[in-house]
Each structure stands twice: as C-alpha cells, then as structure tokens.
Amino acid sequence: HLQGWKSGAVTTLGRGGSDLTATTIGKALGLREIQVWKDVDGVLTCDPNIYPNARTVPYLTFDEAAELAYFGAQVLHPQSMRPAREGDIPVRVKNSYNPKAPGTLIAKGRDMDKVVLTSIVLKSNVTMLDIVSTRMLGQFGFLAKVCFLYSKT
C-alpha cells in the first residue's frame, strides 16, 4: 500500500497501518506509553461474535499479543507492535466508544500468577494449545488443570 511514496500521492497503510504509525512515532519520541484506539475495550478473551460474554484481557506480553494476532485475533496486526517492543514501550489498547474502560496493557512482561489463560482464538480446521509456564516443571497434575480449564471454555 505504500507505492505512492515516490510520487507523493496519498496512500493507505493497510490493515494495522494506524497502529504501526502510532508505535513507530511513539518509539521515535521515546514515549512512556503508546495508546491505540479501537471499537472494543481492548484485547478480548475470545471473539465476541462467537461468544458475546467475552471479557477484556487486562495484561498481555508482546509475545502473547503477536501470537494472538497471528492466529486470528482481529484487534491487532502482528507487525504493528514491533516498534514498541523494540523500544520497550508499553502499548495500551483502548475503546474510542468507551474511553473510561482501562483497556489492555501490552508490555515486555506481566505477572503470570494473576491470569493463566489469556485468550482463545478460533481458526477453522486448526487446533493448537500453546502452554508456556515455569510453574509446570515438576508439578503433579499441572497439565490436567490446564486441560480442565480449556475444556470448560
């Protein structure tokens, strides 16, 4: 979508273009936080079109956000967070229709003790469960608990 740069023609940036612009400018300015505004309260636990009771995920790591976007979460494009990640600048996803909602804060790390399961993304004809935790090492029954949580959703 950037073919117009040589001629000076007005062009579009494509899906995630405004987010990529925000994170690029935010990194260049060395901001403490970058905000991207959407039509949802943040990154949700699942697609609200499939499950209307989806909730906002309060915190994500850059890795989690990129993985969710790659596997189908529509709120973010996988590459749009790259400049913020490189500059170690947190990105907050906010809702322009509900500005008082806290949104989702995406950062380098997060407290893994507060939330085990972050979000579920549905991609047709694909089933994938990605589990990353140091707490599972040597723990009896850890995977059984995870599979139980997964089967409940």
Residue, then its C-alpha position, 0 to 999 in steps of 0.5 A: h500500500l505504500q507505492g505512492w511514496k515516490s510520487g507523493a500521492v496519498t496512500t493507505l497503510g493497510r490493515g494495522g497501518s494506524d497502529l504501526t504509525a502510532t508505535t513507530i512515532g511513539k518509539a521515535l519520541g521515546l514515549r512512556e506509553i503508546q495508546v491505540w484506539k479501537d471499537v472494543d475495550g481492548v484485547l478480548t478473551c475470545d471473539p465476541n461474535i462467537y461468544p458475546n460474554a467475552r471479557t477484556v484481557p487486562y495484561l498481555t506480553f508482546d509475545e502473547a499479543a503477536e501470537l494472538a494476532y497471528f492466529g486470528a485475533q482481529v484487534l491487532h496486526p502482528q507487525s504493528m507492535r514491533p516498534a514498541r517492543e523494540g523500544d520497550i514501550p508499553v502499548r495500551v489498547k483502548n475503546s474510542y466508544n468507551p474511553k473510561a474502560p482501562g483497556t489492555l496493557i501490552a508490555k515486555g512482561r506481566d505477572m503470570d500468577k494473576v491470569v493463566l489463560t489469556s485468550i482463545v482464538l478460533k481458526s477453522n480446521v486448526t487446533m493448537l494449545d500453546i502452554v508456556s509456564t515455569r510453574m509446570l516443571g515438576q508439578f503433579g497434575f499441572l497439565a490436567k488443570v490446564c486441560f480442565l480449564y480449556s475444556k470448560t471454555 
